[in-house]
Amino acid sequence: MKEIDIEGRESRSRILVGETLANLSGYIPAKNVVIITDENVKALYGHAFPPFPVITIGMGEKIKTLETASDIFQQLLDMEAQRSTFLVGIGGGIVCDITGFIASTFLRGVGFGFVSSTLLSQVDASVGGKNGVNFKGYKNMVGTFNLPGFVICDMQLLKTLPSRDVLCGFAEIIKHAAIEDAVLFDYLEAHHEEALALDSGVIERLVHDSVTIKADVVSRDEKEKGERKKLNFGHTFGHAIEKTKGLPHGEAVSLGMVLAASLSVKKGLLSKDAADRITRLLELYRLPTRITWERSAIVDALKRDKKRKEESIQFVLLEDVGRSVIVDISIDELDRAMDAL
């Protein structure tokens, strides 16, 4: 097991790569614990949960809403939960997002931690303290910044994931390499066959290096005032595609990275060869790189992005593989660029 720490202004988060669900009891209080999970994870691993009350939610982005949060609040009230209550989210990104949001707002904040069961949540949703729910289809419009006390990244849980979910996790790992680590990008290229086969050594290396990148960025910019925005590479286009096309998050981010790389080339920041290299790597990991879209719907979704500042949107673009930059692009310029993209 390897531990990576994120030091926030008010709290510390321990990321435990290679730790297991079986050892969860060693990281939580002896009493006043409530577990939040989803139907699939409970069916597969509920027998291994510590003996505490369990709140079970449904599956998919459609349940990551204020309505679901309200239902959980009611269940916590029915359990007579107190400020000493500790919440544990066991599941993927949706479970982690909702658990973190509930813990940050119930009784103005209770302690919480995660057991991350998907590759996507291990390298993204469970790490860094961004917790939120969707509002009327728009991603994470209501949320908080609050670090979990711990995140257990159990590699064994990945073995029961559907293939499509595993591939979505690779999209976020590729994102981290593209913005910050050319060596990791090289490793992803050289070891794609072992990674797709979930070779334990390769997967643990990829999760560790990816989490290390995110942890370093978050430790320097916990509340996303500057450098942390680089973690949004591919997400501005990705969230718009996710909303309008209904694709899984990782697939939408893959398409978003292709578009952001193309925009980087159009802006004269990135070479065409480097952009093509990014597309080839995504294809090696069986991620989508082409899509047909309704231009007006995509532009409308982009205009509602959280990163919009008056008449411009902050985009993360690339200067090279492993080197990123934040650029303000006006709505008008983006509208014109959409035709070329």
Secondary structure, 3 states (H helix, E strand, C coil): CEEEEEECCCCEEEEEECCCHHHHHHHCCCCCEEEEEEHHHHHHHHHHCCCCCEEEECCCHHHCCHHHHHHHHHHHHHCCCCCCCEEEEEECHHHHHHHHHHHHHHHHCCEEEEEECCHHHHHHHCCCCEEEEEECCEEEEEEEECCCCEEEECHHHHHHCCHHHHHHHHHHHHHHHHHHCHHHHHHHHHCHHHHHCCCHHHHHHHHHHHHHHHHHHHHHCCCCCCHHHHHHCCHHHHHHHHHHHCCCHHHHHHHHHHHHHHHHHHCCCCCHHHHHHHHHHHHHCCCCCCCCCCHHHHHHHHHCCCCEECCEEEEEEEEECCEEEEEEEEHHHHHHHHHHC
